[in-house]
Amino acid sequence: MIPAVADIHTHDPMALDAVINLDRDMVMRDGALYSVGVHPWDHEPDFGWVETMASHPQVVMIGECGLDRLRGPALDVQHEMLTRHVALSERLGKPLLLHVVRAYAEILALHKRVRPSQPWIVHGFRGKPALALQLVEAGFYLSVGPDCPQATVDVIPLERLLHETD
């Protein structure tokens, strides 16, 4: 279930009414909600830490994880890490928060192959309306910030539209 918050994704550890991206140096605040994952560009991921933290009741989403063609290790390495996140999301029954840069075909293919029971959310979406519609039709939720073109926001059904500050 996607949490009902004003900000679905932030890196601000003091944010209110938000899902905060948890990192290793952060102390969890009582009542705050978190996501936990490995960014695709991380060259030394600690997935054991992610698995440990993901079970915490204040962690409500898995990620930010995904595929990034512009940064990080080779795409096959990123893909292997992403599939581990997908499995964790399914096992714990928590939505998956995705970082996707120039890899939408791969994300769509993985989604079709896996047929996840948990929602997949593309964070920081700024793509064209046609891509937004393709993702929504495939079952994705789209999280937008202030940089998303209004024409794109206008085609996203309200029940699939989320907001963020990251």
N, C-alpha and C positions, 0 to 999 in steps of 0.2 A: 504494500500500500504506500502510495506517495504521501509524504507528510504535508499537511495543510499549513504552509508557512508563506510569508511574503517573499522570502529570498531562498530559492531552492539550492543555491550554491554560492558560497563565499569563502575566502581565505582569511577573513577578519575574525580572529579568535574571540572578540568581544561583541560580535554581532548578536542582535536580538531578533526573534521571529525568523530564524534562518537555519539552514543546514550548513554547518561549518566543516570545511575540509580539515580533517584531523591530521596533524603531522607529529613526528616523534618527539619534538620538543614542547609540545603543547600539553597543558594540564586541563583535563575536562572539567567544565563548570557544571554544577548541579543544575538540572533543568534544561540545559542546552542540548541540541541535537547535532549529530555529526555524521559525516561520511568518511570512509577510509578506503584507500587504495593506492596504487602505484601509478604515477603519471607515465605515459608511454615513453617519455624521453629520459627516464631514470636509468642510468647505466649500472647501478648497483642496488637493485630492488631487494627489499627484505619482506618477502611475501609471508614469512612466518609471523612477523609482527602484525601484518594486515589480518591474517587469519585469527590471531589472538584477539585483536581489538574489535574485529567485525562481530564477534559474539556479544559484545557489551550492549546492554539494552538502550543506551543513549545513541548508539550507532544505528541509524535508520536506513542508510544506503551504502552500497558498495561502489567504490570509485572515488575519485575520478581515475578512470583508466581508459584505455582505448588504443587508437592508432594515429600516428602523426608522421606523415611523409617528409616533413621539413626538419624534424628534430629527433634525436634519440638514436638508439641502436637500430640495426637492420629490422625491416618490417616483419620478418619471420620471428625474430626474438620478441618484438612487441606483440605479435599475434599469439605467441605461446603464453605470455603473461596475461593477455586479455582473456584467453580461454580459461585460465585459472580463476580470474575474477568472475566470469560468467558462471562457472561451476559453484563458486562460493555464494554468489547471489541466489542461485537456485536452491542450494542446500539450506541456506539460512532464511530464505523467503523474504529477501530485501531487494528493493529496486537497484538497478545498475545505472550509474552515472557515467556517461561517456564523453571523452575528449576525442574529437575526430577532426583531423586536418588532411584534406585531400585523399581520404580513404573511405568515402561513403559507399562505393561499390563493394568493398570488402566487408564493411559493417552490415550492409543489407544482406549480403550472401551468408554471413555468419548467422544473422538473426533468422533467416529462412531455414538454414540447416538445423539450428539448435531448437527453434520453436520454444522460446523461453516462456515460463509461466509468470515470471516477474516482469514488471515494466522496465523498459530501456529508455533512458532519458538522454538526449543529445544536449549537452550543456554548451552555452555560448554560441548558439546557432545564429549564423549571419548569412546563410545561403539564399539562393534565389527562390522565388515562390514555387517553381516547378519541383525543385528538390524538397522543399518543405512538404509539399503535397505527396510526393513519393514516399517520404519517411512516415508521414501520418498514415497513409494508406497501408503501409507495412506494419503499423502498430506502435510506432515510436511516439514518445512525448518530446516536445521541443522546448527548451529553456532559452529564453532570449534576454539580452541585456539592452542597454541603450544604443548599441551600435547596430542592432538588427534593422534592416530596411523596413519601413512601414508597409510597403507592398507585400513583404513576406509575412509580417505579423498579421496582416489582414486576411490571409488565406488559411491560417492555422485555426482549426476549430478551438473554441474556448476550453473544451474539456481535454485538449491535448497541449495547451499552452501554459507554460510555467515562466516565472520571472526570476532573475538573478542579478547580482551585482558584480560577479566575477567576469 
